[in-house]
Amino acid sequence: MKKEPRSSWVALTSDTMRFLGQCAKSIENSVSQPSSQETPSNLTLVLVKPFESSKAETPAVINNEVARLTISETEECLRAKVYIRDFSSSSKPARLGALNQIKRLSKPIAKIILKKLLAQEKDTLKQVEVLGALATCNGKIEGDRGFLRAYLSDVNSEIRLSALRVFSKYEDEECFEILSQAIKDPQADIRREVLNLMCRIYGLRATPLIMRLLHDVDDSVRKSAITLCSTFESRDAVGVLITMLNDQNMGIQKDVKAALEKITKHSIVFDVNGSKTSRDQAYQAWILWWVDHQADH
């Protein structure tokens, strides 16, 4: 078989890189300047139109992210512009459908497009939708994560929550610090979700945060913290849990009773729906039992 001359191989590589650069430029332009006049057919023409030869053109000017794509992924670039256009729809199902199609693209292209969509989007609802797509994409987002920081402190709680879910994919020390700070968020559903994320990612390391949220003002947050204490069988939480037998919420009293029994392997019979006197007696009984057996745990 006749070998391809090295000069031809170099030319082919250069052409390929220019083609990828054109794809990147077309995608970026479609994100920043969407056009309702474009159709799939002329989108293809825009993307595949040959470049003019230029001696001054070098690989250095090609979009860095797209320059790493494989040849097969360039076909996805042709479809990507259509999905970007669909995301500009006023119909939420149409936008979510477009985001789902983008997520099905190869990981590098999907992440590039979603990041660009997020950067140019000003509508709060659409920002939440894009962040949700990023959070449900497989794997973490490569490269600089600084673009997420502004969303972590956004005034809109849905955006903050969505950004935290994206950030949790990194599962590193910076992620731990970000989630630890978010445990103080004024929104109860964020505190509850952050607690679940911390425990899923960091396990027992999240115990101090669980303990802190046993005192939370929101019933649902306290219930989540109780459940997690039970799951980890955290003996450090026993003393606090005993005090929570006097919680005003009957459902929490019931959860505390179950958690104490699981953690200590000890049971003191009382009816959480019974009289206050019986609950007070059970509370005192637990305190006395814990004083005698704390050293054993």
C-alpha positions as CSV (number, residue, x, y, z in Angstrom):
1,M,0.0,0.0,0.0
2,K,1.3,3.4,-1.0
3,K,2.1,5.5,2.1
4,E,0.5,9.0,2.4
5,P,3.2,11.7,2.1
6,R,3.8,13.4,5.4
7,S,3.0,16.8,3.9
8,S,-0.5,15.5,3.0
9,W,-1.0,14.2,6.5
10,V,-0.1,17.6,7.9
11,A,-2.5,19.4,5.6
12,L,-5.3,17.0,6.5
13,T,-4.7,17.7,10.2
14,S,-4.7,21.4,9.6
15,D,-7.9,21.2,7.7
16,T,-9.5,19.2,10.4
17,M,-8.5,21.7,13.1
18,R,-9.8,24.6,11.0
19,F,-13.1,22.7,10.6
20,L,-13.4,22.2,14.4
21,G,-12.6,25.8,14.9
22,Q,-15.4,26.7,12.5
23,C,-17.8,24.5,14.5
24,A,-16.8,26.2,17.7
25,K,-17.3,29.6,16.2
26,S,-20.7,28.7,14.8
27,I,-21.9,27.3,18.2
28,E,-20.6,30.3,20.1
29,N,-22.3,32.7,17.7
30,S,-25.6,30.8,17.9
31,V,-25.6,31.0,21.7
32,S,-24.8,34.8,21.8
33,Q,-26.9,35.7,18.7
34,P,-29.8,33.2,18.2
35,S,-31.6,33.6,15.0
36,S,-35.2,32.5,14.4
37,Q,-34.6,32.4,10.7
38,E,-32.1,29.6,10.7
39,T,-33.1,26.1,9.7
40,P,-31.2,22.7,10.0
41,S,-30.4,22.8,6.3
42,N,-28.7,26.2,6.3
43,L,-27.1,25.6,9.7
44,T,-25.3,22.7,8.1
45,L,-24.2,25.0,5.2
46,V,-22.8,27.5,7.7
47,L,-20.9,24.8,9.6
48,V,-19.4,22.9,6.6
49,K,-18.6,25.8,4.3
50,P,-14.9,25.6,3.6
51,F,-12.5,28.1,5.0
52,E,-10.5,30.4,2.9
53,S,-6.8,29.4,3.0
54,S,-4.7,31.7,5.1
55,K,-1.0,31.4,5.8
56,A,-1.5,33.5,9.0
57,E,-4.0,31.0,10.4
58,T,-2.5,28.7,13.1
59,P,-3.9,26.1,15.5
60,A,-3.4,28.7,18.3
61,V,-6.4,30.7,17.2
62,I,-8.7,27.7,17.3
63,N,-11.1,27.4,20.3
64,N,-9.2,25.4,22.9
65,E,-12.1,23.3,24.1
66,V,-13.3,22.3,20.7
67,A,-9.8,21.7,19.3
68,R,-9.7,18.6,21.6
69,L,-12.8,17.0,20.0
70,T,-12.7,13.9,17.9
71,I,-13.7,13.9,14.2
72,S,-16.9,11.9,15.0
73,E,-17.9,14.6,17.5
74,T,-17.9,17.3,14.8
75,E,-21.2,15.8,13.5
76,E,-22.7,16.6,16.9
77,C,-21.7,20.2,16.3
78,L,-24.1,20.3,13.4
79,R,-27.0,19.2,15.5
80,A,-26.0,21.3,18.5
81,K,-26.9,24.6,16.9
82,V,-30.5,23.3,16.3
83,Y,-30.8,22.4,20.0
84,I,-29.5,25.9,21.0
85,R,-32.1,27.5,18.8
86,D,-34.8,25.3,20.4
87,F,-33.8,26.4,23.9
88,S,-34.8,30.0,23.0
89,S,-38.4,28.8,22.8
90,S,-41.0,30.3,25.2
91,S,-42.3,26.7,25.8
92,K,-40.8,25.1,28.9
93,P,-41.3,21.5,27.5
94,A,-39.5,22.6,24.3
95,R,-36.6,24.0,26.3
96,L,-36.3,21.0,28.5
97,G,-36.4,18.8,25.4
98,A,-33.6,20.8,23.9
99,L,-31.5,20.5,27.0
100,N,-32.1,16.7,27.1
101,Q,-30.9,16.5,23.5
102,I,-27.8,18.5,24.4
103,K,-27.1,16.2,27.3
104,R,-27.1,13.2,24.9
105,L,-24.3,14.7,23.0
106,S,-20.8,13.6,23.8
107,K,-19.5,14.9,27.2
108,P,-17.1,17.6,25.9
109,I,-19.6,19.2,23.5
110,A,-22.5,19.0,25.9
111,K,-20.5,20.7,28.7
112,I,-19.2,23.5,26.3
113,I,-22.7,24.3,25.1
114,L,-24.4,24.2,28.5
115,K,-21.7,26.5,29.9
116,K,-22.1,29.0,27.0
117,L,-25.9,28.9,27.4
118,L,-25.6,29.6,31.1
119,A,-23.2,32.5,30.5
120,Q,-25.5,34.3,28.1
121,E,-28.8,33.6,29.8
122,K,-30.4,36.4,31.9
123,D,-33.8,34.7,32.6
124,T,-33.9,33.2,36.0
125,L,-36.1,30.2,35.0
126,K,-33.8,29.4,32.1
127,Q,-30.7,29.7,34.3
128,V,-32.3,27.1,36.7
129,E,-33.0,24.8,33.7
130,V,-29.4,25.0,32.4
131,L,-28.0,24.5,35.9
132,G,-30.3,21.5,36.3
133,A,-28.9,20.0,33.1
134,L,-25.4,20.6,34.2
135,A,-26.2,18.9,37.6
136,T,-27.6,15.8,35.8
137,C,-24.8,15.5,33.2
138,N,-22.6,12.5,33.9
139,G,-19.3,13.5,35.5
140,K,-18.0,16.8,36.7
141,I,-17.3,19.8,34.6
142,E,-13.7,20.0,33.5
143,G,-11.7,23.1,33.8
144,D,-12.3,26.3,35.7
145,R,-15.3,26.1,38.0
146,G,-15.2,29.8,38.8
147,F,-18.2,30.4,36.5
148,L,-20.4,28.8,39.2
149,R,-19.5,31.1,42.1
150,A,-21.8,33.9,41.2
151,Y,-24.8,31.5,41.1
152,L,-23.9,30.1,44.6
153,S,-24.7,33.5,46.1
154,D,-27.6,34.5,43.8
155,V,-30.7,36.1,45.5
156,N,-32.9,33.4,44.0
157,S,-32.9,30.3,46.1
158,E,-33.6,27.9,43.2
159,I,-30.5,29.2,41.4
160,R,-28.4,28.8,44.6
161,L,-29.7,25.2,45.1
162,S,-29.1,24.2,41.4
163,A,-25.6,25.7,41.5
164,L,-24.8,23.7,44.7
165,R,-25.9,20.5,43.0
166,V,-23.6,21.2,40.1
167,F,-20.7,22.1,42.5
168,S,-21.3,18.9,44.5
169,K,-20.1,16.9,41.5
170,Y,-16.5,17.9,42.2
171,E,-16.4,16.0,45.6
172,D,-13.2,17.6,46.7
173,E,-12.0,19.9,49.5
174,E,-13.3,23.0,47.9
175,C,-16.6,21.4,47.4
176,F,-16.6,20.4,51.1
177,E,-16.0,24.0,52.1
178,I,-18.7,25.4,49.8
179,L,-21.3,22.9,51.1
180,S,-20.3,23.6,54.7
181,Q,-21.0,27.3,54.2
182,A,-24.3,26.6,52.4
183,I,-25.5,24.7,55.5
184,K,-26.2,28.2,56.9
185,D,-28.4,29.2,54.0
186,P,-31.6,31.0,55.1
187,Q,-33.7,28.7,52.9
188,A,-34.8,25.5,54.6
189,D,-34.9,23.3,51.5
190,I,-31.3,24.3,50.7
191,R,-30.1,23.4,54.2
192,R,-31.9,20.1,53.9
193,E,-30.5,19.3,50.4
194,V,-27.0,20.4,51.4
195,L,-27.1,18.1,54.4
196,N,-28.1,15.1,52.2
197,L,-25.3,16.0,49.7
198,M,-22.7,16.2,52.4
199,C,-23.7,12.9,53.9
200,R,-23.8,11.1,50.5
201,I,-20.4,12.5,49.4
202,Y,-18.4,12.7,52.7
203,G,-20.2,10.2,55.0
204,L,-19.2,10.4,58.7
205,R,-17.2,13.5,58.0
206,A,-20.5,15.4,57.8
207,T,-21.5,14.4,61.4
208,P,-20.8,17.8,62.9
209,L,-23.1,19.4,60.3
210,I,-25.8,16.8,61.1
211,M,-25.5,17.7,64.8
212,R,-25.8,21.4,64.1
213,L,-29.0,20.9,62.1
214,L,-30.6,18.9,64.9
215,H,-31.3,22.4,66.4
216,D,-32.6,23.8,63.1
217,V,-35.7,26.0,63.3
218,D,-37.4,24.1,60.5
219,D,-39.2,20.8,61.3
220,S,-38.3,19.2,57.9
221,V,-34.6,20.0,58.4
222,R,-34.6,18.6,61.9
223,K,-36.3,15.4,60.7
224,S,-33.7,14.9,58.0
225,A,-30.9,15.4,60.5
226,I,-32.5,12.8,62.8
227,T,-32.8,10.3,60.0
228,L,-29.2,10.8,59.1
229,C,-28.1,10.3,62.8
230,S,-30.0,7.1,62.7
231,T,-28.5,6.0,59.4
232,F,-24.9,6.6,60.7
233,E,-25.8,5.4,64.2
234,S,-24.1,8.4,65.5
235,R,-23.6,8.0,69.3
236,D,-22.4,11.6,69.6
237,A,-25.9,12.6,68.8
238,V,-27.6,10.6,71.6
239,G,-27.5,13.4,74.2
240,V,-29.1,15.9,71.8
241,L,-31.7,13.4,70.6
242,I,-32.8,12.7,74.1
243,T,-33.5,16.4,74.6
244,M,-35.5,16.3,71.4
245,L,-38.0,13.9,73.0
246,N,-39.7,17.1,74.2
247,D,-39.9,18.6,70.7
248,Q,-43.2,20.3,70.0
249,N,-43.6,18.3,66.8
250,M,-45.1,14.8,67.5
251,G,-43.6,13.5,64.3
252,I,-40.2,14.5,65.4
253,Q,-40.7,12.9,68.8
254,K,-41.6,9.6,67.0
255,D,-38.5,9.8,64.8
256,V,-36.3,10.6,67.8
257,K,-37.6,7.6,69.6
258,A,-36.8,5.3,66.7
259,A,-33.4,6.8,66.2
260,L,-32.4,6.4,69.9
261,E,-33.5,2.8,69.8
262,K,-31.5,2.1,66.7
263,I,-28.3,3.8,67.9
264,T,-28.3,2.6,71.5
265,K,-30.0,-0.8,71.0
266,H,-32.1,0.2,74.0
267,S,-35.8,0.8,74.3
268,I,-37.9,2.7,76.7
269,V,-41.6,2.1,76.1
270,F,-43.8,5.2,75.9
271,D,-46.5,6.4,73.6
272,V,-45.6,9.6,71.8
273,N,-49.3,10.3,71.3
274,G,-50.0,9.8,75.0
275,S,-50.2,12.3,77.8
276,K,-47.4,14.9,78.4
277,T,-46.8,13.2,81.8
278,S,-46.0,9.9,80.2
279,R,-43.7,11.6,77.7
280,D,-41.9,13.5,80.5
281,Q,-41.4,10.2,82.4
282,A,-39.9,8.6,79.3
283,Y,-37.7,11.6,78.8
284,Q,-36.4,11.4,82.4
285,A,-35.9,7.6,82.0
286,W,-33.8,8.2,78.9
287,I,-31.6,10.8,80.7
288,L,-31.0,8.4,83.7
289,W,-30.2,5.5,81.3
290,W,-27.8,7.6,79.3
291,V,-25.9,8.9,82.4
292,D,-25.3,5.2,83.4
293,H,-24.4,4.0,80.0
294,Q,-22.7,6.9,78.2
295,A,-19.3,5.6,79.0
296,D,-20.2,2.2,77.3
297,H,-20.9,4.0,74.0
